[in-house]
Amino acid sequence: MAKANNYYYDQLNKEQQRAYYAMKEGLLNLQDSFAVPMLSRKELSDIYFIIRMDCPEIFYSVTFTYKYYPDSTVVEMVPQYLFPKNKIKEHRQAMESRVKKLAHQAKELDEKGKELFIHDFIVENVKYDKLKKEYSHEIIGALGNGVAVCEGMAKAVKILCDALDLWCIIALSEANPEKGIKYRHAWNVIRIGGQYYHLDATFDNTLSKDGTVRYDYVNLSDKQIFRDHEPVIWKVPVCSDNDGFYYKEKKLSWTTVEEVQNRTKQAVKKGKVLLFHWRGGYLTKEILSKLLEIFDKEAREKSKRAFVSVNWPQAVLRVRFEDGVGEELLEMEEANEGEKE
């Protein structure tokens, strides 16, 4: 089986694993309280969190309180449930049905087809919840209400991967207030063709607009993803392959100014959006200036105007051409705007 349901469990020591198992069983059975080994508050909190990363089907409890007695070797955990128990059972049944129905649509696809089906579903059907409601951190936000934050989207990706027998885990990075990143960020690591890759549906979700689905964060290596992601809190597999990147595979990763010019001519002529990855060395200000000159020149020759969006860390450019002359407009995109608010 390709599922990775015990990935974080396997990183724990024996005592922590016992706590994990007791919490997981208690939550699955909707118990009012359950005993777990006496661990520190941080250990208990971390285990409670990673259970829900391993098992996103546990979407109905995000926090807990606990009681302990000085001479005891266990603590009594009291989970806080988001809904009454009868509602949890209804929501659980609805989520199971939703996941099964969605997975059925992609069951005949190959691994990459399944991955892109899941990615596109999140990009096209889920809105980033700037209010950050509690359920938006869970699959019920993404799959039930169509709104989620990064954690909810990453959990939705994982549960759909689990349903389609794709190996997938959730990665989590810490906040970095000094960089203006106020919140932790979650995304996925997925195994395709025996190789591990980073997949960030949230970043692509926030970049996609005007009917264009973005793939800037599909199958990135460690070197690529950590250009604009903070280091992970808990260890994830090494992602060393640079060749599975979506734009490179689709031959939309270009290395010369001449190729960009030829593709720009075609896009202007056909009235299509130009979307590509620059792979001809670092995307410096000098290179960007040359590319902007090309977009402007080709647009003007057809009495059009170029609107350019740049994802600088990942060197991805999106250019649309509209009728009417005027100054070229340039926008620097921020894929992680939700975590910076």
N, C-alpha and C positions, 0 to 999 in steps of 0.2 A: 504494500500500500504506500502511496506517496504522501499521505497526510503527515503533518508535523505537529500533532496535537499535544505532544509532551516535550516540546523543544526546551522551554524554560524550566520545566520540572527536572529535566535531566541535568541542569546546571546547579541544582541545589544539593546541599549535604543531606545526610539521612534524616536528621531531626527536622530540617526544613521541609523535606519531602513528606514526612508524616503530617506536618501542619498543612501543607498543600492539599494532600489527599483528604484530610478531615474537612477543610474549608470547602473543597470542591463538592464532596458528597453532601455536606450540609446545605450548600447553595442549590444544588440540583434538586434536592428533596424539599426545598423551601422550609427548612427548619427555622424555628424562632431563635434558637441558640445551639451551639455545639462546642465541645471541648477540643482544644488544640494544645500541643506542647507549649510550655512557657518559653517564649522568645521575646526579643526586644520589640518595642512598638514599631520601629523602622522595619525590622524583618517581617513582622506580621503584615504591615502595610504593603511592603514590596511583594510578598507572596500573594496577597489578596489581588494586587494589580496584575501580576503575571499570569494568574489563573485565568483572568478574563482576556489576556492576550492569547494564551494557548486555546481558550475555549470561549470564543465570542458569542456562543449561544447562551452564555450566562450574562444577559444584558440588563437584568432587572435589579441589580444591587451594585452600588458604586462605593459604598463606605460602610463602616461598622463601628460599634463601640465594644468594649470588653470589660470583664470583671475578673479579678484574681485575688487569691488569698495568700498571705505571706508564706505559708508552709507548703503550698501546693506546687505540683510540677506541671500543672496545666492552667490555661486561662479559659474562661467561658466567653466565646465570641457571640456578639449579638448583631447580625447583619441588618442594615437598614435597607428595606425594599422600596423601590420606586413606585410600586403599585400594590394594591390589595392582592392577596394570593389568588383569588378567583380571576382577577384581571390578568395576573401574570400567566396563568394557564391558558387564557384566551390568546394573549399576545404571543406566547410561546408556540401555540398551534398555528397562529397566523404567520409567524416568522418561518416556521418549518415549511409551511405550504408555499410561501413566497420564494424561499431559497430553492426548493425542489422545482418549482415552475420555471424559475430563471435558469437553473442548471440544465433542465431538460432541453432548452433551446440551443445549448452549446455542446451537448454530450457527444455529438458525432465529429466535432472539430479536433484538430491536432492540438498539441500543447500550446503553441503560439496563438492559434486561433482562439482557444479558450481564454488565454490571458488577455488578448485584445478585446474579446467579448466583454469580459468583466471590467476592464479598464474603461471601455467606451460606455458601458452602462453607468458607471459612476460619474463620468464626465458629463453625460447627456441627461441624467435623471436626478442628480443630487445637487442641491445648492449648498454653498458654504454658509453655515449658520453663524452670523456675526454676533448674535446674542448669546451663543454658547450655552444653550439649555442643557440640562443634565442628560436627557435622553439622546442628545446630539453626539454624545461620546460613545454611543452604542449602536448596534446594528438596527435597532428599532427606529432610530432617527433616520439613517440612510435608506433602509429598505421599507420602512413603514410610513414615514412622514416626508421623505424626499429632502430632508435637511440633515446636515451633519458637520462636525468639525473633523480635523484630520484623523483623530482616533476612531471616530465612527466610520469614516470612509475606509480606513485601513482594516478595521474589523470586518466590514462588509466584504472587502476584497478577500480576506482570509476565509470567511465562512463559505463564500462561493467557490474559492479554490478547493476547500475541503470537499465540497459537494461534487466537484468535478475531478477529484483525485489528483490535484496539482499540489506539489510540495510548496508550502508558503508559511511564512511567519510574519509577525509584526515587529518592526524595529522602532526603538524609541530613543530620542535624543533629549538632552536637557535644554532648558531655556538659557538664553544668554542676554541678560538685560543690557550689558555694555554694547551689544550690537543692535539693541532695540527689539530683540526677540523675547517677548514676555512670557511665552508659553512653551511647554514641551511640544515636540513634534513627533508624529507617528507616521510611518509609511510601511512598506512591505519589502521583504526579501523573498524572491521566488526562484525555483529551480526549473530551468527550461533546457532540455537537451543535455542534462547532466551538469550544466553550469549554473552558478548562482548569480543573480542580478538584483539590483535595487529597482523597485517599482514604486513611484510616488504618484498615485492617482489624484491626491489632493492638489499638488502643485500643478498638474496638468488641468485639473478642474478649474482652478482659479485663473489659468491663462487662456482657456478656451472661450472664444466668443465669436459672434457673427457667423455662427454655423460651422466654424472651423474647429475640429477636434485636434488638440495638441498632444504630441507624443515626446515632449522634451525629456520626460522622466521615465521612459519605458526601457528597461534593461540596461541600466547604467552600471559601470564598474565602481569600485570604491573611489578611485581617483576622480571620476566624474561627479559622483553624488556629493562628495564632501567639499566640493567647490562652494556649495551654498547650503549645506546641512551641517549641523553641529555633530560632534562625536556621539556614538551611541552609549546609552547607560549600561545596557546588558549586551554581552557579546553576541554577535551574529556571524554567520559564515563569511569567509573572505570572498569578495566578488572581484575577480582579477581579469575577467574577459572583457575586452573593449570592443569586440566585433559583433556582439549581439544587440548593440544599441539600435533602436528602431530606425532612425534616419539613415544610419549607415547601411543597414540591411535593405532598406527600400531605395538605396542609391540616391538619397536626398542629402548626402553629406559630401560637400564639394571642397576641393583643395586649391582651385585656381580662380583668379579674377575672370579669366576668359570664360570658364564654364558658367560662372554666375551671370556674366553678360549674355551668353547664349540662352540660358534658361529665362532670364528676365525678358528678353525679346519675345520668347514664346508666350510667357505669361501675359504680357501686355497685349499681344496680338489676340490671344484667346479670351482675354478678360478674366483671367483666373488669378486667385491668390497665390503668391509665391511664398513657400514655406520651406526652409532648408537649414541645415547645420553647416557652419563654417569649420573646416578641418585643415585649412592651409596655414597652420601655425596659430599662435595666440591671436585672439580677436583684439588687436590693439586699436587705439584711436586712429592710427594712420590707415590700417586696413579698413576699419569701418568707414572712414572718410571716402576711400576709393569705392567701396560698395555703394555708398549713398550717392556718389556722383553717377554711377551706372544706373541706379534706379531712377534718378532724376532725369538723366539724359534720355533713357528709353521711354519714360513716361511722356516727356515733353514732345518727343517725335510723333506721338500718337494723340497729342492734345489732351493728355491726361496728367494727373497729379498723383504722386506716390505718398502713401501713408506707411511708415516703417515702425515696427515694434521690435525691440531687441531684448532677448533674454541673455544678458551679458555673461553671467557665470557659465551657462551651458552653450554659449555661442550659437544660439538659434535665432534666426531672423524671420519675421513674417511681414510681407509687403503686399498691400492691396492697392489697386490702381483705380482711380475714379475719374470720370469725365470732368474737364475744366482745368485750366492752368492755374498755377499758384505755387507758393513755396512748399517744398517737401516738408512733411511733418514727421518728427522723430519722437518716439515714446520709449522710455526705458521701463521694462516690465519688472514687476516684483511678484514672483510666484507665491511667496509665503506671506502675503499681506495679512491674512487672518491671524497668524502667530505674532504679528508685530503690533497689533492694535492694543 
